[in-house]
Amino acid sequence: MTNVTTPANSEAVKPEPVFDPPTGITAPPIDELLDKVSSKYALVIFAAKRARQINSYYQEQDEGVFEFVGPLVTPEPGEKPLSIALREIEAGLLDHEEGN
């Protein structure tokens, strides 16, 4: 007689995750970011404006012109301008004014 393993008598094997947990908008957490602004719409506009400034800073750096302020936090290798902007907002390094 052969031994047959069925789900009822086998040990449950947990599969290994195939991918890393997502990063980006989940880090920093959205709830912490919303404490810094009046609404999620204001957060989107605020972060997008700052991300454009950071992107322009990097482009101007190649040209030797410095109209915009660079990142206020130390960027991780390959980190996108929007992620940098969100980390600046979370750290309280930027002041948000309604309507701007």
Biopython code that builds the backbone (N, CA, C, O; Angstrom):
import numpy as np
from Bio.PDB.StructureBuilder import StructureBuilder

atoms = [
    (1, "MET", "N", (0.848, -1.176, 0.000)),
    (1, "MET", "CA", (0.000, 0.000, 0.000)),
    (1, "MET", "C", (0.895, 1.240, 0.000)),
    (1, "MET", "O", (1.885, 1.281, 0.730)),
    (2, "THR", "N", (0.572, 2.221, -0.783)),
    (2, "THR", "CA", (1.369, 3.439, -0.872)),
    (2, "THR", "C", (0.781, 4.517, 0.014)),
    (2, "THR", "O", (-0.427, 4.576, 0.244)),
    (3, "ASN", "N", (1.664, 5.362, 0.501)),
    (3, "ASN", "CA", (1.199, 6.501, 1.298)),
    (3, "ASN", "C", (0.806, 7.635, 0.368)),
    (3, "ASN", "O", (1.592, 8.043, -0.487)),
    (4, "VAL", "N", (-0.360, 8.124, 0.524)),
    (4, "VAL", "CA", (-0.847, 9.246, -0.263)),
    (4, "VAL", "C", (-1.051, 10.412, 0.686)),
    (4, "VAL", "O", (-1.724, 10.289, 1.709)),
    (5, "THR", "N", (-0.461, 11.541, 0.334)),
    (5, "THR", "CA", (-0.602, 12.727, 1.170)),
    (5, "THR", "C", (-1.787, 13.536, 0.665)),
    (5, "THR", "O", (-1.847, 13.919, -0.504)),
    (6, "THR", "N", (-2.697, 13.780, 1.540)),
    (6, "THR", "CA", (-3.854, 14.596, 1.202)),
    (6, "THR", "C", (-3.795, 15.876, 2.015)),
    (6, "THR", "O", (-3.073, 15.938, 3.010)),
    (7, "PRO", "N", (-4.536, 16.895, 1.614)),
    (7, "PRO", "CA", (-4.512, 18.143, 2.371)),
    (7, "PRO", "C", (-4.895, 17.960, 3.833)),
    (7, "PRO", "O", (-4.451, 18.731, 4.683)),
    (8, "ALA", "N", (-5.696, 16.972, 4.136)),
    (8, "ALA", "CA", (-6.141, 16.767, 5.512)),
    (8, "ALA", "C", (-5.022, 16.263, 6.414)),
    (8, "ALA", "O", (-4.978, 16.613, 7.593)),
    (9, "ASN", "N", (-4.110, 15.439, 5.876)),
    (9, "ASN", "CA", (-3.061, 14.897, 6.733)),
    (9, "ASN", "C", (-1.674, 15.485, 6.462)),
    (9, "ASN", "O", (-0.693, 15.029, 7.050)),
    (10, "SER", "N", (-1.574, 16.468, 5.602)),
    (10, "SER", "CA", (-0.271, 17.091, 5.336)),
    (10, "SER", "C", (-0.148, 18.387, 6.125)),
    (10, "SER", "O", (-1.141, 19.007, 6.506)),
    (11, "GLU", "N", (1.083, 18.770, 6.355)),
    (11, "GLU", "CA", (1.322, 20.042, 7.039)),
    (11, "GLU", "C", (1.129, 21.173, 6.040)),
    (11, "GLU", "O", (1.529, 21.071, 4.880)),
    (12, "ALA", "N", (0.525, 22.227, 6.496)),
    (12, "ALA", "CA", (0.309, 23.372, 5.621)),
    (12, "ALA", "C", (1.639, 24.058, 5.358)),
    (12, "ALA", "O", (2.373, 24.391, 6.289)),
    (13, "VAL", "N", (1.934, 24.261, 4.113)),
    (13, "VAL", "CA", (3.172, 24.925, 3.714)),
    (13, "VAL", "C", (2.804, 26.308, 3.217)),
    (13, "VAL", "O", (2.036, 26.461, 2.267)),
    (14, "LYS", "N", (3.360, 27.306, 3.868)),
    (14, "LYS", "CA", (3.087, 28.686, 3.478)),
    (14, "LYS", "C", (4.012, 29.061, 2.325)),
    (14, "LYS", "O", (5.232, 28.971, 2.465)),
    (15, "PRO", "N", (3.455, 29.482, 1.186)),
    (15, "PRO", "CA", (4.313, 29.852, 0.056)),
    (15, "PRO", "C", (5.081, 31.143, 0.355)),
    (15, "PRO", "O", (4.596, 32.027, 1.062)),
    (16, "GLU", "N", (6.269, 31.222, -0.192)),
    (16, "GLU", "CA", (7.085, 32.424, -0.049)),
    (16, "GLU", "C", (6.499, 33.526, -0.925)),
    (16, "GLU", "O", (5.995, 33.244, -2.012)),
    (17, "PRO", "N", (6.556, 34.777, -0.471)),
    (17, "PRO", "CA", (6.055, 35.863, -1.321)),
    (17, "PRO", "C", (6.912, 35.991, -2.577)),
    (17, "PRO", "O", (8.132, 35.827, -2.538)),
    (18, "VAL", "N", (6.256, 36.284, -3.674)),
    (18, "VAL", "CA", (6.937, 36.396, -4.952)),
    (18, "VAL", "C", (7.506, 37.798, -5.153)),
    (18, "VAL", "O", (8.438, 37.977, -5.938)),
    (19, "PHE", "N", (6.968, 38.778, -4.466)),
    (19, "PHE", "CA", (7.386, 40.157, -4.657)),
    (19, "PHE", "C", (7.517, 40.852, -3.310)),
    (19, "PHE", "O", (6.998, 40.386, -2.296)),
    (20, "ASP", "N", (8.224, 41.977, -3.325)),
    (20, "ASP", "CA", (8.371, 42.780, -2.119)),
    (20, "ASP", "C", (7.079, 43.544, -1.869)),
    (20, "ASP", "O", (6.312, 43.782, -2.802)),
    (21, "PRO", "N", (6.829, 43.932, -0.619)),
    (21, "PRO", "CA", (5.638, 44.743, -0.355)),
    (21, "PRO", "C", (5.744, 46.083, -1.078)),
    (21, "PRO", "O", (6.847, 46.594, -1.272)),
    (22, "PRO", "N", (4.626, 46.650, -1.473)),
    (22, "PRO", "CA", (4.662, 47.898, -2.228)),
    (22, "PRO", "C", (5.232, 49.051, -1.409)),
    (22, "PRO", "O", (5.066, 49.110, -0.190)),
    (23, "THR", "N", (5.905, 49.960, -2.099)),
    (23, "THR", "CA", (6.414, 51.171, -1.472)),
    (23, "THR", "C", (5.864, 52.350, -2.245)),
    (23, "THR", "O", (5.116, 52.166, -3.205)),
    (24, "GLY", "N", (6.217, 53.534, -1.852)),
    (24, "GLY", "CA", (5.736, 54.717, -2.545)),
    (24, "GLY", "C", (4.701, 55.417, -1.701)),
    (24, "GLY", "O", (5.005, 55.894, -0.608)),
    (25, "ILE", "N", (3.475, 55.483, -2.197)),
    (25, "ILE", "CA", (2.424, 56.210, -1.499)),
    (25, "ILE", "C", (2.100, 55.554, -0.164)),
    (25, "ILE", "O", (1.530, 56.205, 0.712)),
    (26, "THR", "N", (2.448, 54.282, 0.017)),
    (26, "THR", "CA", (2.202, 53.641, 1.306)),
    (26, "THR", "C", (3.268, 54.013, 2.323)),
    (26, "THR", "O", (3.070, 53.812, 3.521)),
    (27, "ALA", "N", (4.370, 54.541, 1.881)),
    (27, "ALA", "CA", (5.431, 54.972, 2.787)),
    (27, "ALA", "C", (5.903, 56.345, 2.327)),
    (27, "ALA", "O", (6.624, 56.420, 1.332)),
    (28, "PRO", "N", (5.549, 57.394, 2.974)),
    (28, "PRO", "CA", (4.879, 57.524, 4.253)),
    (28, "PRO", "C", (3.378, 57.239, 4.139)),
    (28, "PRO", "O", (2.780, 57.426, 3.080)),
    (29, "PRO", "N", (2.781, 56.787, 5.241)),
    (29, "PRO", "CA", (1.349, 56.455, 5.222)),
    (29, "PRO", "C", (0.486, 57.678, 4.895)),
    (29, "PRO", "O", (0.757, 58.790, 5.348)),
    (30, "ILE", "N", (-0.540, 57.444, 4.110)),
    (30, "ILE", "CA", (-1.421, 58.522, 3.664)),
    (30, "ILE", "C", (-2.085, 59.231, 4.833)),
    (30, "ILE", "O", (-2.305, 60.441, 4.767)),
    (31, "ASP", "N", (-2.409, 58.517, 5.896)),
    (31, "ASP", "CA", (-3.062, 59.139, 7.055)),
    (31, "ASP", "C", (-2.164, 60.180, 7.710)),
    (31, "ASP", "O", (-2.641, 61.232, 8.137)),
    (32, "GLU", "N", (-0.881, 59.898, 7.791)),
    (32, "GLU", "CA", (0.054, 60.863, 8.374)),
    (32, "GLU", "C", (0.203, 62.087, 7.479)),
    (32, "GLU", "O", (0.347, 63.205, 7.976)),
    (33, "LEU", "N", (0.170, 61.888, 6.171)),
    (33, "LEU", "CA", (0.279, 63.011, 5.244)),
    (33, "LEU", "C", (-0.959, 63.896, 5.302)),
    (33, "LEU", "O", (-0.857, 65.117, 5.186)),
    (34, "LEU", "N", (-2.125, 63.290, 5.481)),
    (34, "LEU", "CA", (-3.366, 64.070, 5.522)),
    (34, "LEU", "C", (-3.460, 64.944, 6.765)),
    (34, "LEU", "O", (-4.247, 65.890, 6.792)),
    (35, "ASP", "N", (-2.673, 64.646, 7.794)),
    (35, "ASP", "CA", (-2.631, 65.505, 8.980)),
    (35, "ASP", "C", (-1.944, 66.832, 8.678)),
    (35, "ASP", "O", (-2.114, 67.797, 9.424)),
    (36, "LYS", "N", (-1.173, 66.894, 7.598)),
    (36, "LYS", "CA", (-0.389, 68.087, 7.261)),
    (36, "LYS", "C", (-1.146, 69.065, 6.369)),
    (36, "LYS", "O", (-0.762, 70.230, 6.264)),
    (37, "VAL", "N", (-2.222, 68.602, 5.722)),
    (37, "VAL", "CA", (-2.981, 69.442, 4.790)),
    (37, "VAL", "C", (-4.474, 69.315, 5.085)),
    (37, "VAL", "O", (-4.887, 68.496, 5.906)),
    (38, "SER", "N", (-5.275, 70.132, 4.407)),
    (38, "SER", "CA", (-6.708, 70.165, 4.692)),
    (38, "SER", "C", (-7.502, 69.048, 4.023)),
    (38, "SER", "O", (-8.559, 68.664, 4.525)),
    (39, "SER", "N", (-7.011, 68.515, 2.893)),
    (39, "SER", "CA", (-7.751, 67.467, 2.188)),
    (39, "SER", "C", (-6.803, 66.653, 1.321)),
    (39, "SER", "O", (-5.652, 67.031, 1.107)),
    (40, "LYS", "N", (-7.305, 65.538, 0.831)),
    (40, "LYS", "CA", (-6.466, 64.707, -0.038)),
    (40, "LYS", "C", (-6.197, 65.412, -1.365)),
    (40, "LYS", "O", (-5.162, 65.181, -1.990)),
    (41, "TYR", "N", (-7.116, 66.264, -1.797)),
    (41, "TYR", "CA", (-6.916, 67.010, -3.035)),
    (41, "TYR", "C", (-5.805, 68.044, -2.860)),
    (41, "TYR", "O", (-4.979, 68.235, -3.752)),
    (42, "ALA", "N", (-5.791, 68.707, -1.709)),
    (42, "ALA", "CA", (-4.722, 69.665, -1.419)),
    (42, "ALA", "C", (-3.376, 68.950, -1.347)),
    (42, "ALA", "O", (-2.362, 69.489, -1.790)),
    (43, "LEU", "N", (-3.362, 67.747, -0.792)),
    (43, "LEU", "CA", (-2.129, 66.964, -0.708)),
    (43, "LEU", "C", (-1.597, 66.640, -2.097)),
    (43, "LEU", "O", (-0.397, 66.757, -2.344)),
    (44, "VAL", "N", (-2.474, 66.238, -2.997)),
    (44, "VAL", "CA", (-2.064, 65.897, -4.360)),
    (44, "VAL", "C", (-1.433, 67.100, -5.048)),
    (44, "VAL", "O", (-0.371, 66.986, -5.659)),
    (45, "ILE", "N", (-2.085, 68.247, -4.948)),
    (45, "ILE", "CA", (-1.574, 69.451, -5.609)),
    (45, "ILE", "C", (-0.268, 69.903, -4.968)),
    (45, "ILE", "O", (0.682, 70.248, -5.672)),
    (46, "PHE", "N", (-0.213, 69.903, -3.650)),
    (46, "PHE", "CA", (0.975, 70.319, -2.899)),
    (46, "PHE", "C", (2.171, 69.433, -3.246)),
    (46, "PHE", "O", (3.257, 69.937, -3.534)),
    (47, "ALA", "N", (1.972, 68.126, -3.219)),
    (47, "ALA", "CA", (3.063, 67.188, -3.511)),
    (47, "ALA", "C", (3.486, 67.269, -4.973)),
    (47, "ALA", "O", (4.675, 67.177, -5.279)),
    (48, "ALA", "N", (2.525, 67.439, -5.877)),
    (48, "ALA", "CA", (2.853, 67.523, -7.303)),
    (48, "ALA", "C", (3.675, 68.769, -7.608)),
    (48, "ALA", "O", (4.630, 68.709, -8.382)),
    (49, "LYS", "N", (3.308, 69.907, -7.000)),
    (49, "LYS", "CA", (4.081, 71.138, -7.210)),
    (49, "LYS", "C", (5.514, 70.975, -6.729)),
    (49, "LYS", "O", (6.461, 71.361, -7.414)),
    (50, "ARG", "N", (5.658, 70.398, -5.544)),
    (50, "ARG", "CA", (7.005, 70.205, -4.992)),
    (50, "ARG", "C", (7.801, 69.212, -5.836)),
    (50, "ARG", "O", (9.000, 69.399, -6.047)),
    (51, "ALA", "N", (7.148, 68.162, -6.317)),
    (51, "ALA", "CA", (7.830, 67.179, -7.164)),
    (51, "ALA", "C", (8.321, 67.833, -8.456)),
    (51, "ALA", "O", (9.413, 67.520, -8.929)),
    (52, "ARG", "N", (7.520, 68.742, -9.032)),
    (52, "ARG", "CA", (7.956, 69.460, -10.233)),
    (52, "ARG", "C", (9.162, 70.338, -9.930)),
    (52, "ARG", "O", (10.076, 70.440, -10.749)),
    (53, "GLN", "N", (9.174, 70.976, -8.754)),
    (53, "GLN", "CA", (10.327, 71.794, -8.367)),
    (53, "GLN", "C", (11.586, 70.942, -8.231)),
    (53, "GLN", "O", (12.660, 71.333, -8.688)),
    (54, "ILE", "N", (11.448, 69.782, -7.605)),
    (54, "ILE", "CA", (12.601, 68.888, -7.429)),
    (54, "ILE", "C", (13.093, 68.404, -8.789)),
    (54, "ILE", "O", (14.298, 68.357, -9.035)),
    (55, "ASN", "N", (12.166, 68.047, -9.668)),
    (55, "ASN", "CA", (12.532, 67.598, -11.009)),
    (55, "ASN", "C", (13.247, 68.712, -11.770)),
    (55, "ASN", "O", (14.248, 68.459, -12.440)),
    (56, "SER", "N", (12.742, 69.938, -11.673)),
    (56, "SER", "CA", (13.384, 71.079, -12.328)),
    (56, "SER", "C", (14.765, 71.335, -11.748)),
    (56, "SER", "O", (15.690, 71.689, -12.478)),
    (57, "TYR", "N", (14.910, 71.159, -10.448)),
    (57, "TYR", "CA", (16.213, 71.330, -9.799)),
    (57, "TYR", "C", (17.234, 70.376, -10.408)),
    (57, "TYR", "O", (18.351, 70.783, -10.728)),
    (58, "TYR", "N", (16.857, 69.111, -10.568)),
    (58, "TYR", "CA", (17.784, 68.130, -11.140)),
    (58, "TYR", "C", (18.130, 68.470, -12.587)),
    (58, "TYR", "O", (19.272, 68.283, -13.007)),
    (59, "GLN", "N", (17.157, 68.968, -13.356)),
    (59, "GLN", "CA", (17.425, 69.354, -14.739)),
    (59, "GLN", "C", (18.334, 70.575, -14.796)),
    (59, "GLN", "O", (19.235, 70.643, -15.631)),
    (60, "GLU", "N", (18.095, 71.549, -13.897)),
    (60, "GLU", "CA", (18.916, 72.760, -13.871)),
    (60, "GLU", "C", (20.328, 72.480, -13.384)),
    (60, "GLU", "O", (21.266, 73.190, -13.747)),
    (61, "GLN", "N", (20.480, 71.462, -12.574)),
    (61, "GLN", "CA", (21.790, 71.114, -12.038)),
    (61, "GLN", "C", (22.758, 70.808, -13.183)),
    (61, "GLN", "O", (23.939, 71.147, -13.110)),
    (62, "ASP", "N", (22.259, 70.175, -14.225)),
    (62, "ASP", "CA", (23.088, 69.865, -15.389)),
    (62, "ASP", "C", (23.466, 71.127, -16.156)),
    (62, "ASP", "O", (24.522, 71.181, -16.788)),
    (63, "GLU", "N", (22.600, 72.148, -16.100)),
    (63, "GLU", "CA", (22.833, 73.384, -16.835)),
    (63, "GLU", "C", (23.588, 74.425, -16.021)),
    (63, "GLU", "O", (24.014, 75.442, -16.568)),
    (64, "GLY", "N", (23.762, 74.192, -14.731)),
    (64, "GLY", "CA", (24.463, 75.148, -13.879)),
    (64, "GLY", "C", (23.591, 76.288, -13.395)),
    (64, "GLY", "O", (24.109, 77.273, -12.868)),
    (65, "VAL", "N", (22.279, 76.183, -13.559)),
    (65, "VAL", "CA", (21.335, 77.201, -13.104)),
    (65, "VAL", "C", (20.611, 76.635, -11.885)),
    (65, "VAL", "O", (20.211, 75.471, -11.886)),
    (66, "PHE", "N", (20.439, 77.456, -10.844)),
    (66, "PHE", "CA", (19.794, 76.952, -9.631)),
    (66, "PHE", "C", (18.663, 77.879, -9.204)),
    (66, "PHE", "O", (18.819, 78.683, -8.285)),
    (67, "GLU", "N", (17.525, 77.760, -9.879)),
    (67, "GLU", "CA", (16.354, 78.564, -9.555)),
    (67, "GLU", "C", (15.522, 77.907, -8.457)),
    (67, "GLU", "O", (14.892, 78.601, -7.659)),
    (68, "PHE", "N", (15.514, 76.578, -8.409)),
    (68, "PHE", "CA", (14.691, 75.839, -7.456)),
    (68, "PHE", "C", (15.548, 75.218, -6.365)),
    (68, "PHE", "O", (16.732, 74.947, -6.563)),
    (69, "VAL", "N", (14.931, 74.998, -5.210)),
    (69, "VAL", "CA", (15.607, 74.365, -4.077)),
    (69, "VAL", "C", (15.585, 72.854, -4.284)),
    (69, "VAL", "O", (14.564, 72.283, -4.665)),
    (70, "GLY", "N", (16.708, 72.226, -4.031)),
    (70, "GLY", "CA", (16.809, 70.775, -4.168)),
    (70, "GLY", "C", (16.095, 70.052, -3.042)),
    (70, "GLY", "O", (15.465, 70.687, -2.195)),
    (71, "PRO", "N", (16.186, 68.739, -3.024)),
    (71, "PRO", "CA", (15.514, 67.943, -1.990)),
    (71, "PRO", "C", (15.953, 68.341, -0.584)),
    (71, "PRO", "O", (17.135, 68.579, -0.337)),
    (72, "LEU", "N", (14.996, 68.411, 0.329)),
    (72, "LEU", "CA", (15.273, 68.769, 1.722)),
    (72, "LEU", "C", (15.523, 67.537, 2.583)),
    (72, "LEU", "O", (15.911, 67.655, 3.745)),
    (73, "VAL", "N", (15.304, 66.363, 2.017)),
    (73, "VAL", "CA", (15.635, 65.096, 2.676)),
    (73, "VAL", "C", (16.648, 64.389, 1.786)),
    (73, "VAL", "O", (16.739, 64.678, 0.593)),
    (74, "THR", "N", (17.393, 63.480, 2.352)),
    (74, "THR", "CA", (18.378, 62.749, 1.558)),
    (74, "THR", "C", (17.658, 61.736, 0.678)),
    (74, "THR", "O", (17.029, 60.807, 1.183)),
    (75, "PRO", "N", (17.752, 61.915, -0.649)),
    (75, "PRO", "CA", (17.053, 60.981, -1.540)),
    (75, "PRO", "C", (17.717, 59.603, -1.548)),
    (75, "PRO", "O", (18.939, 59.485, -1.467)),
    (76, "GLU", "N", (16.893, 58.580, -1.646)),
    (76, "GLU", "CA", (17.386, 57.215, -1.808)),
    (76, "GLU", "C", (17.787, 57.036, -3.273)),
    (76, "GLU", "O", (17.255, 57.733, -4.137)),
    (77, "PRO", "N", (18.703, 56.127, -3.572)),
    (77, "PRO", "CA", (19.069, 55.891, -4.979)),
    (77, "PRO", "C", (17.847, 55.494, -5.804)),
    (77, "PRO", "O", (17.121, 54.564, -5.452)),
    (78, "GLY", "N", (17.632, 56.208, -6.898)),
    (78, "GLY", "CA", (16.519, 55.908, -7.788)),
    (78, "GLY", "C", (15.161, 56.382, -7.311)),
    (78, "GLY", "O", (14.146, 56.051, -7.924)),
    (79, "GLU", "N", (15.119, 57.150, -6.227)),
    (79, "GLU", "CA", (13.833, 57.617, -5.693)),
    (79, "GLU", "C", (13.250, 58.698, -6.598)),
    (79, "GLU", "O", (13.966, 59.589, -7.054)),
    (80, "LYS", "N", (11.977, 58.613, -6.848)),
    (80, "LYS", "CA", (11.291, 59.562, -7.724)),
    (80, "LYS", "C", (11.013, 60.876, -6.991)),
    (80, "LYS", "O", (10.890, 60.890, -5.766)),
    (81, "PRO", "N", (10.914, 61.992, -7.749)),
    (81, "PRO", "CA", (10.643, 63.291, -7.124)),
    (81, "PRO", "C", (9.368, 63.320, -6.280)),
    (81, "PRO", "O", (9.338, 63.994, -5.250)),
    (82, "LEU", "N", (8.323, 62.612, -6.687)),
    (82, "LEU", "CA", (7.080, 62.608, -5.906)),
    (82, "LEU", "C", (7.287, 61.938, -4.551)),
    (82, "LEU", "O", (6.764, 62.410, -3.542)),
    (83, "SER", "N", (8.032, 60.860, -4.518)),
    (83, "SER", "CA", (8.318, 60.183, -3.245)),
    (83, "SER", "C", (9.137, 61.080, -2.329)),
    (83, "SER", "O", (8.920, 61.106, -1.117)),
    (84, "ILE", "N", (10.080, 61.816, -2.914)),
    (84, "ILE", "CA", (10.890, 62.754, -2.129)),
    (84, "ILE", "C", (9.991, 63.837, -1.549)),
    (84, "ILE", "O", (10.099, 64.176, -0.370)),
    (85, "ALA", "N", (9.096, 64.382, -2.385)),
    (85, "ALA", "CA", (8.180, 65.432, -1.934)),
    (85, "ALA", "C", (7.287, 64.937, -0.799)),
    (85, "ALA", "O", (7.059, 65.664, 0.168)),
    (86, "LEU", "N", (6.784, 63.719, -0.905)),
    (86, "LEU", "CA", (5.923, 63.175, 0.148)),
    (86, "LEU", "C", (6.693, 62.991, 1.449)),
    (86, "LEU", "O", (6.146, 63.219, 2.528)),
    (87, "ARG", "N", (7.948, 62.584, 1.363)),
    (87, "ARG", "CA", (8.755, 62.447, 2.579)),
    (87, "ARG", "C", (9.045, 63.812, 3.198)),
    (87, "ARG", "O", (9.099, 63.932, 4.422)),
    (88, "GLU", "N", (9.233, 64.843, 2.371)),
    (88, "GLU", "CA", (9.434, 66.202, 2.891)),
    (88, "GLU", "C", (8.187, 66.690, 3.621)),
    (88, "GLU", "O", (8.285, 67.308, 4.681)),
    (89, "ILE", "N", (7.023, 66.412, 3.055)),
    (89, "ILE", "CA", (5.763, 66.814, 3.690)),
    (89, "ILE", "C", (5.598, 66.095, 5.019)),
    (89, "ILE", "O", (5.230, 66.710, 6.020)),
    (90, "GLU", "N", (5.867, 64.797, 5.033)),
    (90, "GLU", "CA", (5.728, 64.015, 6.263)),
    (90, "GLU", "C", (6.666, 64.525, 7.353)),
    (90, "GLU", "O", (6.298, 64.556, 8.528)),
    (91, "ALA", "N", (7.877, 64.925, 6.968)),
    (91, "ALA", "CA", (8.866, 65.397, 7.941)),
    (91, "ALA", "C", (8.557, 66.807, 8.437)),
    (91, "ALA", "O", (9.214, 67.295, 9.357)),
    (92, "GLY", "N", (7.562, 67.467, 7.837)),
    (92, "GLY", "CA", (7.205, 68.817, 8.261)),
    (92, "GLY", "C", (8.177, 69.873, 7.773)),
    (92, "GLY", "O", (8.276, 70.948, 8.364)),
    (93, "LEU", "N", (8.898, 69.576, 6.696)),
    (93, "LEU", "CA", (9.890, 70.512, 6.169)),
    (93, "LEU", "C", (9.283, 71.548, 5.234)),
    (93, "LEU", "O", (9.947, 72.519, 4.870)),
    (94, "LEU", "N", (8.030, 71.352, 4.845)),
    (94, "LEU", "CA", (7.346, 72.279, 3.946)),
    (94, "LEU", "C", (6.089, 72.802, 4.624)),
    (94, "LEU", "O", (5.416, 72.070, 5.350)),
    (95, "ASP", "N", (5.778, 74.061, 4.387)),
    (95, "ASP", "CA", (4.555, 74.658, 4.926)),
    (95, "ASP", "C", (3.530, 74.765, 3.811)),
    (95, "ASP", "O", (3.829, 75.266, 2.727)),
    (96, "HIS", "N", (2.330, 74.298, 4.078)),
    (96, "HIS", "CA", (1.258, 74.362, 3.093)),
    (96, "HIS", "C", (0.359, 75.544, 3.397)),
    (96, "HIS", "O", (-0.097, 75.719, 4.527)),
    (97, "GLU", "N", (0.107, 76.357, 2.377)),
    (97, "GLU", "CA", (-0.824, 77.477, 2.497)),
    (97, "GLU", "C", (-1.988, 77.206, 1.561)),
    (97, "GLU", "O", (-1.783, 76.897, 0.387)),
    (98, "GLU", "N", (-3.201, 77.318, 2.067)),
    (98, "GLU", "CA", (-4.385, 77.078, 1.244)),
    (98, "GLU", "C", (-4.399, 78.029, 0.055)),
    (98, "GLU", "O", (-4.116, 79.219, 0.188)),
    (99, "GLY", "N", (-4.735, 77.478, -1.111)),
    (99, "GLY", "CA", (-4.845, 78.288, -2.313)),
    (99, "GLY", "C", (-3.542, 78.490, -3.048)),
    (99, "GLY", "O", (-3.521, 79.182, -4.066)),
    (100, "ASN", "N", (-2.468, 77.921, -2.580)),
    (100, "ASN", "CA", (-1.172, 78.077, -3.268)),
    (100, "ASN", "C", (-0.673, 76.755, -3.751)),
    (100, "ASN", "O", (0.399, 76.682, -4.353)),
]
sb = StructureBuilder()
sb.init_structure("model")
sb.init_model(0)
sb.init_chain("A")
sb.init_seg("    ")
for serial, (resi, resn, name, xyz) in enumerate(atoms, 1):
    if name == "N":
        sb.init_residue(resn, " ", resi, " ")
    sb.init_atom(name, np.array(xyz, "f"), 0.0, 1.0, " ", f" {name:<3s}", serial, name[0])
structure = sb.get_structure()
